[in-house]
Amino acid sequence: MKLNSNYPTYKNGIFILFLVLISNMGFAQTKVEQIEKLLTTYEEYGKFNGSVLVSEQGKVIYKKGFGMANMEWDIPNQPNTKHLIASITKQFTAMLILQLVAEGKLDLQEPITTYLPDYPKGSGDIITTHHLLTHTSGIPDYTEFPKFMEDESRNPYSPAAFVKTFDEKELDFKPGEKYSYSSSGYFILGVLIEKLSGKSYEQILKDKIFTPLNMKDTGYDNHKDILKNRAAGYEKENGNYINSSYLDMTIPYAAGSLYSTVEDLYKWDQALYTTTILPKEYMTMYFKPYIPAFDKKHYAYGWEVGYDKIGSSKDSIYTIGHDGSINGFNTNISRANSDKSLVVLLNNTGYAPLYEMTRAIRGIMYGKEYHIPKQTVADVVLAVIEEKGIDEAISKYHSIKDSETYSLSARDMNEMGYLLMGSGRKEEASKVFELITKEFPTSSKAYDSYGESLMKLGKKELAVKNYRKSVTLNPNNQNGIDSLKKLGDDISDLVKDVKVSNAILETYIGKYELQPGFILTFTKEGNQLKTQATGRSIFDIFPKSENGFYLKVIDAQLVFNKNDAGEIDSVTFFQGGREMKGKRID
């Protein structure tokens, strides 16, 4: 009787368990379908071309390739496609350093000259390995040096020889004073690893990380190697893909020379929950938030740690991650320890909005709202030009440019204009560039492009007018200045040297918050005004008027604003047609 009385309960329990399993399977399938639709839309709109892996509770729920690993041979991306991972390399370099610490071979707080006696003592005696790991050394980032890409990036170097190209440069600030991202520091860490291990950086990675973790599809990218399933890198030029420019991989070295797959990075992620390759106490050091970095996050050792938004909701989750960018590739890895979830995105077309994509994927994972990517206005307009002509396209542009269904950017429209001009359709291109100047009236590049199209059409007066506007917005626009000279214009009024007194420059020094956690800091050395955005390098800025300045490294301008009392209370930042105003907070 007892057995019989429990039998219905037992059957009901099985039935309930069955319903729960079916429900969970359906929910998981729904999430997978949503991720599939999201990423397919990104691919369809030309915003993603690469490989993806998503896991939750330590289990892979989605992995797939999108687009082509090799466009010349129509070879598709797959989960096992090898991509350059760029600055994700830094977390592996940091791991090797901590392994040396655990072995008693390295003290993070000792000056680096203790281990690298040939390093210049003026800076080497005050810089520690901890400073290098956390981007607080003050060593200038070699990737920001003038003409670095043109003059150095194609040349092979030994690690010791390349360090000599920057080790004598003046520090940007006192070591430990603040955070400023610098690949130079991680390059030196590679030299330090080789010195203390007696092996090459490439070999020690294999011995201490890749072989123990069975990461067979990860390694140091050597151009000469025949590497199965290697993705080619691409970039966009005038709306079309081209092969990315060559970069000798001895240059990124321990700061960015590794390749991997999404599947191997999943193995890496899972190993970091164990003590397989590093004792627990050092693993805690590895992920510790040491220094405030970009976007309200902190930098650990080779990782950015902090809270990331979940979809478009107000909710957030604590993540451990890093992104990377190198010729033809951009990458992102995002881990959440709270539920052992992981999102890995590896893209081989130079640029993809990977943070945006990661945020949306997490929105799907946690059942929150998220944004579906939008088709660009430029793509729609180009399609109408091809089908119905430029007049219909302009009409279509005006009907959709303010729509929430589409995204409008000066960059996309400019690329589309050059695509038309490159195919000999100068009149159509010129009308597109004219649209950009009206929509983005503070963009120097917009007027420069319009001026070029007018010059090609033989409309000299209009070309001069637009080139002059471009140079007025950005006095460092050498192309505009050269074009005006070709057109026979007197540019003496445009290239005059503007002087601003030290007393006035002093009034601009301080911090200005453009967005929560995103601050522009202005300092002065002698009579040179400088600016630094949160987590970025320091740049010189140059006056074009008493309160208007421009940057030479990017097409951007700044205007300092006074309040009714005549005091500087804000700065307005202009770039690519965008305008942001920052209130003075210090």
LOROLUM-624916 format. One record per atom (N, C-alpha, C): residue in one letter; x negated, y, z negated. Coordinates in steps of 0.001 Angstrom, whole numbers, plus 500000, padded with zeros to 6 digits. Layout:
<sites>
AXYZ...
</sites>
This chain:
<sites>
M499169498786500000M500000500000500000M499137501261500000K498081501217499250K497227502389499162K496604502685500522L496155501586501164L495545501754502468L496536502330503458N497777501795503419N498803502262504337N499175503724504090S499258504108502814S499675505475502497S498638506504502975N497362506086503054N496323507016503497N496156507021505020Y496729506025505663Y496501505891507098Y497007507078507901P498254507579507622P498721508753508360P497819509966508126T497349510102506873T496455511234506571T495180511122507387Y494667509916507461Y493449509662508219Y493670509997509696K494841509540510219K495152509816511617K495302511317511843N495975511993510900N496159513436511025N494816514164511005G493912513648510132G492581514266510045G491835514142511366I491920512956511966I491272512750513264I491884513670514301F493205513810514258F493910514644515234F493489516106515092I493431516545513807I493022517936513548I491584518161514004L490702517186513700L489309517300514119L489214517373515641F490073516558516310F490086516552517776F490489517920518307L491518518519517667L491967519848518098L490880520897517898V490185520788516765V489106521739516484V488002521622517533L487649520366517860L486596520157518848L486995520697520211I488261520417520603I488764520907521884I488755522434521893S489210523016520765S489246524478520651S487852525072520778N486889524473520071N485519524980520121N484917524830521517M485216523701522171M484710523494523517M485282524528524472G486582524811524303G487232525806525150G486654527179524923F486384527512523655F485826528818523306F484423528967523880A483623527883523731A482267527907524271A482301528061525787Q483225527330526427Q483344527411527872Q483740528823528286T484634529445527537T485055530806527846T483877531766527765K483051531608526761K481880532463526625K480931532268527804V480720531020528169V479836530719529297V480391531326530576E481679531210530762E482312531795531958E482155533309531973Q482303533932530811Q482152535387530733Q480718535809531041I479746535071530496I478339535378530769I478058535217532262E478585534141532835E478408533885534269E478974535040535100K480175535488534761K480808536581535505K480022537873535343L479581538143534120L478815539361533848L477554539401534700L476765538311534664L475486538308535347L475655538238536864T476691537571537312T476978537536538747T477298538934539258T478002539714538443T478328541093538822T477066541943538889Y476173541777537912Y474894542495537964Y474126542138539234E474117540843539580E473427540412540802E474098541001542042E475416540951542072E476178541444543222E475897542919543482Y475738543702542426Y475491545132542572Y474003545466542697G473182544447542841G471755544675543036G471026545143541798K471564544803540616K470967545273539372K470207544195538604F470229542973539106F469476541904538441F469102540830539439N467865540369539348N467343539297540188N466304538555539353G466689537435538760G465738536774537869G466300535539537201S465794535253536010S466178534055535260S466687534438533877V467637533626533357V468324533935532099V468423532684531237L468298532870529926L468622531803528973L469270532426527750V470352531801527293V471065532249526092V471252531050525171S470928531219523888S471178530148522921S471870530717521689E472612529877520995E473193530253519706E473111529048518777Q472892529342517488Q472652528286516507Q471538527348516973G470579527913517684G469428527135518132G469675526250519335K470894526265519908K471235525415521041K471461526261522291V470899525809523411V471070526527524670V472512526380525146I473178527509525388I474545527469525912I474601527918527371Y473518528571527839Y473544529063529224Y472116529278529708K471822528779530900K470561529102531555K470770528992533064K470179529958533771K470417529988535215K469466530986535871G469248530811537172G468511531777537963G469447532540538874F469123533795539144F469914534639540037F469002535265541077G469451535311542309G468654535919543358G467458535073543728M466471535722544329M465348535004544919M464049535162544124A463381534027543917A462021534057543366A461047534465544459N461346534069545701N460545534458546854N461490534800548001M461564536073548329M462501536526549358M462054536158550761E460747535981550953E460235535661552285E460545534224552687W460659533342551687W460940531937551952W462309531504551436D463105532473550989D464457532174550476D464433531117549375I463496531252548461I463397530325547331I464093530958546135P465141530342545610P465922530968544536P465234530911543176N465575531878542338N465152531824540941N465861530677540229Q465146530033539310Q465673528939538509Q465256529159537054P465801528387536110P465341528505534721P463862528162534538N463284527391535477N461863527032535362N460968527892536257T461509528987536790T460697529911537588T459748530679536672K458490530767537098K457473531457536299K457451532939536661H457726533778535673H457707535230535843H456571535833535015L455980536916535490L455110537698534621L455964538260533487I455491538153532246I456306538616531118I455810539933530545A454741540489531138A454273541833530778A454012541952529277S454589542955528623S454243543239527224S454800542236526218I455625541286526645I455979540178525755I454705539423525375T453669539568526203T452347539014525899T451866539434524511K452207540634524084K451670541187522835K452008540323521619Q453164539676521613Q453520538848520458Q452646537598520368F452156537122521519F451240535981521507F449858536417521035T449439537596521460T448168538144520989T448203538331519479A449306538879518974A449452539091517535A449432537767516773M450030536740517348M450016535419516709M448588534893516582L447787535041517635L446395534589517573L445626535337516490I445897536626516356I445231537418515318I445587536890513930L446860536616513691L447280536121512372L446739534714512107Q446567533924513142Q445940532615512949Q444488532778512473L443808533779513029L442440534060512577L442427534535511127V443437535320510758V443567535772509368V443780534570508456A444683533670508859A444985532478508051A443761531575507897E442873531609508901E441651530791508841E440533531486508067G440792532694507571G439793533416506798G438716534074507632K438951534209508937K437945534782509825K438121536281510046L439233536843509563L439539538234509869L440324538869508731D439953540092508372D440684540893507391D441335542047508148L442654542125508116L443382543130508888L443062544557508473Q442576544751507258Q442330546097506747Q440870546531506887E440026545680507407E438629546044507629E438498546860508925P437565547801509004P437326548522510256P436969547552511377I437364547865512585I437121546929513693I435634546811514012T434831547801513596T433385547691513818T432755546575512977T433476546102511953T433003544947511174T432854543731512086Y433739543629513064Y433753542467513956Y433262542810515367L433370544092515724L432914544546517033L431879545652516824P430654545302516447P429650546303516077P429273547255517199D429539546883518466D429197547751519593D430256548818519855Y431401548720519168Y432452549718519390Y431991551051518768P432257552190519429P431816553489518893P432239553687517444K431286554000516587K431553554069515159K432428555258514767G432364556338515540G433161557510515197G434628557191515013S435169556313515857S436570555899515728S436676554482515168G435731553601515556G435797552199515129G435678551999513638D435018552935512952D434872552819511499D436137553196510735I437100553836511413I438340554242510725I439580553541511290I439393552743512337I440511551980512916I440438550548512418T441555550021511940T441622548635511486T442403547784512485T442313546484512318T443099545579513167T444591545823512962H444991546138511728H446396546463511453H446840547649512302H445995548655512434H446331549812513268H446554549392514722L445704548515515219L445844548052516601L447151547293516793L447477546438515849L448691545615515945L449964546444515926T449950547558515209T451162548364515001T451205549631515848H450296549777516792H450245550966517657H450074552256516841T449270552174515798T449024553353514963T447552553738514954S446785553257515942S445332553502515959S444977554897516440G445847555502517240G445531556790517851G444740556673519133I444383555449519543I443640555262520800I444579555559521974P444179556430522893P445050556750524031P445376555498524855D446595555443525370D447039554303526178D446445554425527581Y445613553462527969Y444933553559529270Y445906553578530440T447114553020530271T448080553028531374T448612554428531654E448388555367530733E448849556742530907E447757557657531459F446559557125531697F445475557975532192F445796558459533605P445411559703533938P445668560234535287P445082559328536364K445896559025537370K445501558217538521K445026556814538142F445479556319536994F445082554974536581F445482553929537620M446736554007538087M447211553006539038M446425553070540350E446090554285540800E445385554433542064E443913554043541951D443278554419540845D441823554287540753D441322553018540071E442093552456539143E441562551369538326E442310550044538426S443607550106538693S444437548917538483S444126547749539417R443468547997540530R443160546919541481R441769546317541264N440999546905540355N439607546492540185N439463545453539076P438739544355539335P438503543361538275P437475543869537269Y437710543581536005Y436813543979534928Y436626542803533974S435464542753533330S435339541898532152S435974542657530999P436478541955529963P437097542674528836P436165543721528227A434887543373528029A433943544308527408A433735545536528277A433670545336529594A433448546460530507A434656547384530547F435859546810530492F437037547675530570F437206548498529296V436888547929528146V436962548693526896V436097549950526992K434982549848527701K434071550983527842K434697552139528617T435791551872529350T436432552950530111T437260553870529229F437529553447527983F438345554315527126F437863554427525683D436852553650525276D436501553626523857D435856554925523351E435355555751524245E434743557009523818E435724558179523832K436941557935524278K437916559019524368K438362559464522969E438678560741522874E439122561300521595E440453560671521176L440601560360519899L441852559787519399L442977560818519493D444179560329519755D445339561219519823D445747561728518442F445446560954517412F445783561339516048F444981560480515076K445021560827513829K444315560075512797K444934558685512650P444111557612512656P444659556247512545P445582556088511334G446737555465511586G447717555235510531G448703556367510345E448459557489511021E449294558678510824E450685558513511409K450792557870512572K452090557681513218K452020556568514260Y453166556282514851Y453294555254515880Y453222555894517266S452407555330518140S452375555741519545S451938554536520367Y452863554007521148Y452648552751521879Y451375552832522723S450505551856522565S449224551883523260S448771550472523621S448763550183524916S448242548893525377S446739548791525154S446069549930525003S444629549922524735S444329549140523461G445146549335522425G444941548641521159G445037547141521306Y446016546662522102Y446171545220522286Y445089544649523198F444563545475524090F443419545031524888F442233544740523961I441990545650523021I440887545458522069I441123544223521211L442378543944520869L442674542740520089L442238541487520845G442402541484522175G441944540345522966G440441540157522874V439701541280522920V438247541226522782V437864540690521399L438591541142520387L438358540695519012L438603539193518868I439660538701519481I439982537266519445I438866536445520080E438376536896521232E437297536170521904E436024536163521057K435742537306520425K434533537418519607K434564536442518427L435704536376517738L435790535565516517L436057534083516783S436658533772517925S436965532368518223S435867531690519036G435063532501519739G434032531923520598G434577531338521878K435850531622522181K436473531123523404K437112532290524161S437435532050525431S438127533082526201S439547533240525666Y440116534403525872Y441500534661525456Y442435533627526075E442212533328527350E443046532348528049E442962530974527398Q441754530544527065Q441567529206526505Q442134529095525098I441920530109524268I442406530039522886I443929530037522840L444567530717523798L446026530656523894L446493529217524137K445827528536525071K446186527141525364K445985526264524137D444838526429523505D444481525544522388D445366525757521157K445685527001520856K446331527328519576K447848527521519658I448370527758520886I449815528014520996I450472527142522063F450035527259523305F450775526632524389F450757525109524346T449603524515524095T449538523046524022T450286522503522802P450068523034521594P450827522529520434P452343522642520592L452806523669521310L454251523873521461L454790523294522767N453938522597523514N454351521983524775N454889523019525765M454302524211525747M454693525271526677M453855525119527951K454243524127528760K453461523767529938K453607524763531081D454627525602531011D454880526548532096D454549527984531705T453641528132530755T453211529446530289T451690529522530349G451165530673530751G449715530803530810G449272532183531228Y447966532326531375Y447356533581531820Y447429533613533342D447946534691533887D448143534762535333D446828535096536033N446317534139536768N445128534347537597N445555534352539053H445226535414539761H445687535570541138H445245534413542032K444068533863541768K443517532818542633K444185531458542443D444864531257541315D445454529945541013D446649529629541908I446763528379542326I447978527892542988I448945527509541878L449983528269541713L450872528106540564L452275527750541045K452668526512540803K453984526050541230K455095526851540563N456107527198541346N457301527914540870N456999529337540390R455951529955540923R455625531331540565R456542532295541344A457189533201540644A458014534218541296A457131535311541875A457513535819543020A456853537002543576A457502538242542965G456738539315542864G457263540558542311G457632541532543413Y458772542199543250Y459269543133544258Y459643544463543620E459666545498544440E460138546814544014E460989547388545133K461791548387544806K462627549012545818K461955550264546368E462046550425547679E461554551629548335E462545552015549419N463088553218549279N464089553700550236N465229552706550440G465660552096549326G466813551215549367G466513549776549745N465285549473550156N464919548115550553N463858547557549617Y463828546230549468Y462801545604548652Y461487545532549415I460394545776548698I459047545608549241I458251544782548233N457148544190548681N456271543501547743N455650544522546797S455600544181545516S455031545111544539S453539545295544799S453012546439544375S451592546720544584S450734545769543753Y449549545496544250Y448646544541543602Y448103545114542294L448028544270541286L447432544621540006L446486543504539608D445218543828539396D444294542800538932D444614542475537478M444829541195537185M445351540816535876M444306540845534767T443057541209535108T442088541467534040T442378542805533359I443223543626533984I443525544952533430I444549544873532294P445714544231532491P446643544105531351P446139543158530269Y445439542066530669Y444726541210529713Y445603540859528509A445131541041527304A445858540639526088A447056541527525787A447239542582526591A448403543455526420A449547543094527356G449272542244528397G450370541982529323G450107541064530490S449195540093530394S448829539286531563S449423537877531601L450376537570530757L450908536198530729L452108536020531657Y452308534786532086Y453532534384532776Y454220533336531916S455529533196532099S456274532161531382S457608531935532066T458396531047531500T459754530781531972T460728531015530821V462000531149531141V462984531311530062V463035530052529204E462792528900529806E462827527638529053E461658527552528076D460472527981528506D459325527967527597D459471529001526488L460079530136526800L460287531157525766L461328530700524741Y462205529801525135Y463116529167524180Y462328528254523234K461357527510523792K460501526670522931K459743527548521931W459251528662522413W458544529629521568W459452530119520450D460668530509520816D461657530992519843D461909529952518756Q462114528716519153Q462418527661518185Q461227527386517257A460019527470517810A458822527221516995A458650528286515913L459138529489516171L458982530587515213L459874530425513975Y460769529459513985Y461555529132512787Y460844528085511926T459672527649512392T458911526615511689T457536527163511283T456751526321510667T455364526689510327T454385525838511132T454799525445512319T453986524571513165T452635525192513504I452638526480513831I451381527105514274I450908528221513342L451695528509512274L451280529557511336L451962529325509991P451203529348508885P451807529162507561P452872530229507266K453795529892506392K454951530726506110K454597532130505670E453609532289504786E453287533621504271E452810534544505381Y452114533984506377Y451634534801507490Y452744535057508501M453686534130508592M454849534339509453M455671535514508933T455750535655507613T456441536803507015T455739538105507404M454416538102507387M453640539274507806M453901539603509275Y454061538566510079Y454239538687511530Y455462539548511870F456548539346511131F457813540010511457F458135541211510563K457238541572509681K457502542662508732K457605544007509457P458625544815509140P458761546129509781P457775547136509189Y456695547424509904Y455611548233509347Y455769549732509588I456204550121510779I456145551544511125I457378551914511955P458030553053511647P459167553482512468P458751553641513926A459547553098514814A459239553152516243A460426553748516990F460595553363518229F461614553962519081F463018553459518740D463999554365518883D465418554022518768D465764553394517416K465304554033516335K465617553635514963K465093552245514606K464179551709515388K463605550409515073K462242550591514433H461671549470513983H460320549457513438H459463548517514275Y458163548763514246Y457256547847514934Y456618546925513907A456657545627514212A456005544625513378A454660544314514035Y454277543073514128Y453062542689514840Y453447542077516184G453471542898517222G453841542424518554G455330542322518788W456129542829517848W457586542764517946W458207544106517533E459334544429518138E460189545495517627E461286544843516798V461522545351515604V462546544771514733V463522545860514295G464790545494514193G465803546454513764G467157546052514301Y468113546948514149Y469495546628514519Y469794547012515965D470442546075516685D470888546302518054D472412546272518104K472976547088518980K474421547119519160K474917545797519742I476108545394519316I476777544214519876I477824544707520860G477568544485522153G478488544963523177G478682546461523089S479915546911523315S480235548336523218S480914548665521890S480856547708520955S481486547917519648S480562548729518743K481055549038517557K480251549750516566K479407548779515733D479642547482515920D478908546471515157D477491546310515695S476606545854514828S475226545621515234S474689544386514533I473540543913515000I472911542724514440I471403542954514394Y470768542456513341Y469320542617513187Y468608541686514150T467756542254514985T467078541453516002T465564541628515926I464890540655516479I463431540661516649I463202540499518143G462594541481518783G462476541395520229G461361542231520796H461273542226522103H460295543051522811H460651543045524290D460327544146524950D460514544185526393D459158544266527062G459159544239528382G457914544344529123G458174544848530530S457189545528531090S457303546028532459S455920546022533103I455837545447534286I454578545368535020I454946545304536494N453995545550537385N454281545636538818N455215544515539287G456429544881539675G457379543924540235G458208543152539234F457999543349537937F458712542565536930F459126543454535753N460295543164535167N460592543668533823N461303542571533038T461100542578531725T461462541429530897T462009541869529546N462759540987528919N463232541265527559N463523539955526833I463083539880525571I463418538757524695I464022539339523429S465162538790522998S465863539301521818S466325538122520963R465808538050519719R466114536962518797R466906537516517613A467840536723517103A468562537089515881A468458535925514903N467696536141513844N467468535057512878N468724534644512126S469664535578511970S470847535303511150S471658534130511678D471653533926512989D472398532793513558D471558532030514583K470238532251514553K469328531575515474K469778531705516926S470178532925517290S470573533163518682S469418533804519438L469464533673520756L468381534139521606L468932534559522961V468434535691523468V468722536110524844V467388536421525508V467100535723526613V465875535979527379V466273536340528807L465754537475529285L466018537936530644L464683538273531304L464401537624532434L463175537860533185L463554538258534608N463183539459535022N463604540014536306N462383540259537200N462487539913538485N461329540078539371N461565541058540522T462365542090540259T462530543158541251T462214544524540644G461260544556539738G460747545824539253G461540546488538165Y462856546553538331Y463663547215537305Y465032546559537254A465492546304536044A466876545878535784A467243546414534399P468490546763534169P468896547314532865P469029546220531813L467909545662531387L467927544458530561L468467544695529156Y468195545870528567Y468772546166527246Y470293546203527342E470778546857528360E472219546946528592E472816545560528777M472141544712529532M472615543356529780M472601542519528506T471528542641527729T471426541899526461T472548542291525521R472813543588525447R473873544086524569R475231543499524987A475488543451526293A476751542905526791A476860541409526507I475756540675526699I475760539227526421I476062538985524949R475475539783524068R475771539623522639R477229539980522345G477779540919523074G479205541222522924G480061540003523216I479703539278524272I480425538044524621I480234536987523538M479006536842523061M478707535812522060M479493536013520774Y479734537283520400Y480401537561519124Y481841538032519297G482368537876520499G483771538206520728G484090539679520596K483149540539520965K483344541988520897K483506542563522308E483958543808522363E484076544472523651E482695544695524252Y482639544684525577Y481363544920526258Y481640545542527622H480618546179528163H480765546858529449H480393545931530602I481245545897531620I480936545233532876I480207546263533752P479127545881534451P478418546862535280P479308547440536374K478980548644536763K479757549331537784K479006549364539111Q479766549356540181Q479165549534541493Q478718550982541626T477583551201542277T477095552566542402T477846553321543499V478005554608543262V478612555477544279V477799555400545568A476472555333545432A475597555297546610A475908554092547498D476131552921546897D476428551724547690D477740551876548453V478750552433547786V480057552624548429V479942553619549576V479249554726549325V479103555761550350V478353555220551562L477297554462551334L476536553899552450L477399552962553289A478218552151552620A479098551228553349A480086551994554233V480618553110553721V481564553913554503V480851554598555670I479620555062555442I478843555652556539I478703554650557680E478360553424557334E478152552389558354E479440552071559106E480555552098558394E481826551678558999E482593552818559661K482584554012558998K483469555088559478K482768556418559741G481491556530559389G480780557763559668G480606558645558441I479771559665558580I479376560491557452I480518561343556905D481396561845557751D482486562699557254D483434561921556345E483781560715556756E484634559865555921E483895559495554626A482589559295554742A481795558929553573A481757560064552552I481624561293553026I481610562441552114I482960562577551418S484019562356552156S485355562386551560S485488561308550489K484977560121550803K485020559025549829K484187559379548605Y483023559993548818Y482150560408547711Y482912561307546732H483581562312547258H484297563246546384H485459562583545646S486005561523546245S487152560856545608S486731559901544493I485470559464544485I485051558462543490I483933558924542564K483284560058542850K482093560429542087K482357560637540602D483569561029540241D483897561232538834D484691560077538241S484873559010539032S485651557863538580S484866557029537582E485531556506536575E484889555627535604E484619554246536183T485148553987537370T484968552683538010T483586552550538643Y482974553685538973Y481683553682539658Y480641554435538853S479366554163539137S478279554898538475S477585555785539503L477292557007539097L476652557980539983L475308558384539396S474250558249540181S472931558696539726S472199559365540879A471395560369540519A470606561076541533A469629560122542204R469057559205541409R468073558272541950R468682557387543032D469853556798542766D470494555919543749D470854556680545022M471407557876544865M471787558671546030M470552559080546833N469474559424546134N468249559831546820N467660558673547620E467657557473547028E467160556298547742E467993556025548990M469302556200548866M470179555974550001M469908556990551109G469662558246550723G469349559274551711G468076558950552473Y467049558479551755Y465790558125552414Y465935556878553280L466829555981552897L467095554810553724L467656555255555079L468568556221555042L469129556758556287L468058557485557097M467265558304556422M466241559073557127M465188558156557732G464867557073557021G463874556127557518G464331555392558761S465641555297558941S466173554636560139S466513555643561233G466035556891561100G466206557907562131G467508558682562077R468295558492561028R469602559167560929R469457560423560066K468769561415560639K468371562598559879K469558563461559464E470516563640560352E471683564482560037E472468563900558871E472704562588558918E473441561937557838E472671562017556528A471347561786556603A470518561865555400A470569563260554806S470493564275555646S470494565656555172S471788565991554439K472899565498554948K474187565763554288K474275565039552932V473660563869552847V473620563154551565V472774563931550569F471581564388550991F470712565157550092F471395566450549639E472166567058550520E472892568281550142E473892567980549020L474556566832549110L475476566424548046L474749566318546710I473528565773546736I472775565576545494I472427566912544850T472036567908545680T471684569216545099T472888569869544435K474066569635544968K475274570230544384K475683569507543102E475468568201543075E475853567419541903E474808567512540788F473540567641541187F472441567679540212F471584568930540457P472121570094540136P471456571362540495P470161571652539747T469825570866538731T468564571094538010T467487570092538408S467752569276539415S466794568249539846S465866568806540923S464598568965540567S463597569414541535S463503568443542710K463581567153542421K463455566135543469K464589566238544487A465796566573544026A466937566689544931A466692567768545986Y466201568919545550Y465932570013546498Y464745569685547398D463755568974546861D462609568565547659D463052567628548788S463900566663548471S464396565724549482S465235566438550533Y466096567348550080Y466931568108551020Y466040568961551922G465018569592551329G464097570400552118G463391569572553179E462985568357552822E462297567492553785E463198567149554964S464456566824554672S465381566472555758S465642567670556665L465738568861556071L465958570071556871L464746570393557742M463567570160557186M462343570398557959M462286569450559155K462677568183558953K462672567215560053K463698567573561123L464744568282560701L465788568710561650L465438570033562324G464299570639561941G463887571901562530G464596573117561959K465263572956560830K465974574072560200K465055574733559183K464136575535559691K463035576071558907K463485576925557724E464397577865557961E464798578789556898E465459578061555731L466338577142556057L466995576375555000L465999575461554278A465049574905555037A464033574044554425A463201574836553429V462785576041553815V462011576905552915V462806577224551659K464070577559551834K464925577911550699K464988576766549681N465146575536550161N465292574398549248N463962573959548651Y462891574031549442Y461574573721548873Y461202574726547789R461542575993548021R461235577019547017R462025576762545731K463271576342545865K464079576012544693K463456574836543945S462983573838544680S462361572667544062S461116573055543277V460273573904543874V459037574313543207V459334575230542025T460385576030542136T460777576875541003T461170576017539801L461891574939540064L462305574032538988L461118573246538441N460190572877539331N459010572125538914N457776572694539614P457098573650538978P455924574281539597P454811573301539946N454866572092539403N453836571097539706N454189570230540916N455254570571541622N455659569800542795N454725570123543959Q453613569402544023Q452598569673545032Q453117569407546432N453984568402546582N454565568128547898N455358569323548387G456128569940547479G456896571125547850G455996572278548246I454925572484547478I453980573566547777I453313573328549132D452853572084549381D452210571769550656D453174571942551829S454441571555551626S455432571674552696S455724573139553006L455777573967551978L455994575403552199L454826576009552979K453616575563552689K452450576043553445K452569575649554920K452983574399555177K453163573940556559K454211574772557284L455226575197556530L456307575996557110L455928577470557237G454707577822556809G454220579193556944G454767580160555923D455245579651554781D455833580514553759D454752581063552826D454915582313552425D454004582918551453D454406582435550055I453551581616549431I453906581003548144I453213581675546963S452634582838547178S451865583485546110S452716583760544875D454011584010545083D454889584290543940D455259583024543177L455067581839543815L455453580581543178L454325579956542373V453097580193542788V451972579506542158V451210580387541177K451779581524540853K451097582393539900K451002581715538536D449930582036537845D449658581436536546D450446582160535464V451398581450534848V452229582053533795V451525581901532452K451396582974531732K450766582954530419K451807583242529337V451770582446528274V452642582677527126V451737582835525909S451982583857525128S451104584147523998S451168583048522945N450084582923522201N450027581946521115N451118582194520092A451416583461519850A452443583807518855A453801583236519254I454117583318520562I455397582776521037I455366581248521027L454233580676521443L454113579208521433L454312578647520028E453821579359519039E453969578933517640E455429578774517251T456298579608517823T457726579558517452T458416578305517987Y457786577612518953Y458392576422519540Y458004575142518809I456959575193517989I456470574000517301I457529573469516331G457765572159516387G458745571541515491G459378570313516113K460425569808515468K461132568605515916K462550568972516356Y462981568373517480Y464301568635518040Y464966567293518342E466154567083517796E466835565791517950E467787565844519140L467457565072520201L468307565016521393L469472564050521203Q469206562949520518Q470217561948520169Q469826561396518814P470760560762518105P470398560179516811P469193559250516937G468123559587516239G466926558767516259G465985559041517415F466398559901518371F465541560220519514F465146561689519420I463871561911519111I463393563248518760I462241563665519661L462263564933520091L461128565537520776L460343566353519756T459069566053519635T458199566778518706T457239567648519508F457165568935519158F456282569867519853F455151570289518925T453928570179519444T452733570584518699T451902571486519614K450828572032519068K449977572928519849K448517572686519502E447692572596520544E446243572519520366E445633573688521137G445048574636520425G444574575840521087G445761576588521657N445748576850522956N446895577498523599N447693576519524460Q447490575197524207Q448195574172524973Q449347573594524162L450579573768524645L451753573189523997L451897571740524447K452229570856523501K452358569429523784K453698568922523268T454177567834523874T455415567218523397T455276565707523348Q456021565105522424Q456052563646522301Q457465563212521944A458029562317522760A459324561730522441A459105560563521490T460109560239520715T460016559144519744T459498557871520410G458388557354519884G457832556104520390G457100556206521703R456808557431522175R456153557587523464R454849558374523328S454115558459524418S452830559150524401S453027560666524342I451931561362524008I451939562822523956I451599563365525343F452365564394525789F452114565005527090F451957566510526948D451077567075527766D450972568526527862D452170569066528617I452656570241528221I453717570907528966I453237572300529348F453739572792530491F453188573998531086F454296575024531336P454009576307531083P455049577336531198P455341577734532639K456624577940532927K457001578575534185K457702579907533904S457994580127532616S458503581409532124S458191581451530638E458608582483529971E458292582592528547E458902581470527726N460106581015528087N460753579953527313N461044578698528125G460598578678529389G460814577515530244G459510576798530537F459508575455530389F458287574673530575F458577573454531453Y457517572868532003Y457673571667532819Y456567570675532493L456810569417532836L455825568358532653L455229567999534004K453951567703534026K453310567306535275K453449565809535536V453646565024534475V453674563563534635V455017563053535144I456076563813534902I457398563430535373I458138564682535845D459176564488536641D459988565602537123D460967565997536029A460509566814535097A461351567209533967A461005568624533517Q462004569316532982Q461817570676532490Q462405570814531091L461936571849530383L462395572136529029L462642573630528904V463729573976528212V464017575383527942V464306575530526452F463574576431525801F463799576705524380F464864577798524257N465822577576523354N466974578472523217N466959579203521874K467401580472521904K467487581275520681K468928581368520197N469088581505518872N470407581764518304N470648583266518229D471768583666517635D472120585087517565D471112585897516764A470389585222515878A469385585913515060A468037586017515762G467969585496517006G466724585559517764G465732584480517409E466189583432516684E465307582334516288E465503581139517222I464419580400517473I464516579201518306I465244578114517514D466413577711518000D467205576725517247D467490575447518028S467089575409519322S467348574201520109S466463574194521358V466404573023521996V465706572894523271V466612572118524218T466624572502525489T467396571788526502T466426571070527430F466661569775527597F465791568916528398F466512568570529695F465855568798530833F466431568509532144F465566567464532853Q466204566406533356Q465485565407534156Q466465564656535041G466122564552536327G466913563761537267G468381564129537294G468683565416537139G470065565846537155G470762565736535825R470095565177534836R470691565059533502R470248566211532624E471090566562531696E470795567655530769E471114567205529352M470152567356528444M470343566991527045M469870568151526168K470686568492525196K470332569584524298K470009569021522923G468879569447522377G468447568958521078G468399570063520040K469020569812518905K469029570785517810K467726570698517019R467215571844516634R465981571867515852R466245571340514449I465423570370514008I465627569774512685I464433570003511769D463378570604512297D462189570865511470D461453572077512023
</sites>
